[in-house]
Amino acid sequence: QIEDIFDSIDDDENLLDIIFPITVTSGDFTEITINGLEDLRDLATDCKEGGDDDDIECIDFVYPMTMFTFNVNLEQTNTVEVSSDRELRLFFKDLDDDSLVSFDFPVTLKLHDETTIVVESNQELAIAIENAKDDCDEDDDDDYNDDDFNEDEFKEELVECVWFVTDFIRNDVDQTPQYVNYILNFKEDGTVVTGFRGATTVEGTWSSTVGDDGAKLTIDFESNTDFNLEWTVYDLGD
């Protein structure tokens, strides 16, 4: 929701003031109280970029659905209706070690392309999950404004167009008046040209990577060194 608000207007300055304490919900729905900015930074540092988790997001249960619990004698002990992933996760978390669980089939599942399938047994459920788990990009990297591009797409986007500088802030210093409307023309041979259109330009080199720590663009000029940096790329826009 915060990202949607930030994206709603392109030409404004977005500032987020967090009023502590806040509660952060982890992937397993554990709630963590964060009392200050340092605690939040520590938590963010521990968060694995790239989504090093075991959840499967290419297929989802359609809620509500009903679960049955049994004891070791196969006697039914409870009937529970769950209405969300959170309720389902907490239901399993609260089970005793010797509890047995069954779904009330049929169960409806929604695939990543919004189509649905119906399964009638545990075996069909297991097959459906196995078949779907690698069918989509699970978008686990949680980058702000992430467009889920790979390195080839990143390079193709760079060399396809001539880029214009609209904002330039480095080391908290706003240098936009100096560089606004500067061009950056990235070429397939790893060279890049910058300067004002129609004026003297400067040639340098560029390289890129896309990894667990996001997309990086390294630019190097012998002169005009303000551009020399490994830049973090958050978005490939239109």
HELIX and SHEET records of a PDB file:
HELIX    1   1 ILE A    2  ASP A    7  1                                   6    
HELIX    2   2 LEU A   37  ASP A   46  1                                  10    
HELIX    3   3 ASP A   85  LYS A   93  1                                   9    
HELIX    4   4 ASN A  122  ALA A  132  1                                  11    
HELIX    5   5 GLU A  151  GLU A  160  1                                  10    
HELIX    6   6 THR A  176  TYR A  179  1                                   4    
HELIX    7   7 THR A  225  PHE A  227  5                                   3    
SHEET    1   A 2 ILE A  22  THR A  25  0                                        
SHEET    2   A 2 GLU A  31  ILE A  34 -1                                        
SHEET    1   B 3 ILE A  59  PHE A  61  0                                        
SHEET    2   B 3 VAL A 107  LEU A 111 -1                                        
SHEET    3   B 3 THR A 116  VAL A 119 -1                                        
SHEET    1   C 3 GLN A  76  VAL A  82  0                                        
SHEET    2   C 3 MET A  65  PHE A  70 -1                                        
SHEET    3   C 3 LEU A 100  PHE A 103 -1                                        
SHEET    1   D 6 TRP A 163  PHE A 164  0                                        
SHEET    2   D 6 ILE A 183  PHE A 186 -1                                        
SHEET    3   D 6 THR A 191  GLY A 195 -1                                        
SHEET    4   D 6 THR A 201  GLY A 211 -1                                        
SHEET    5   D 6 GLY A 214  ASP A 220 -1                                        
SHEET    6   D 6 LEU A 229  VAL A 233 -1                                        
SHEET    1   E 2 ILE A 169  ARG A 170  0                                        
SHEET    2   E 2 VAL A 173  ASP A 174 -1                                        
END                                                                             
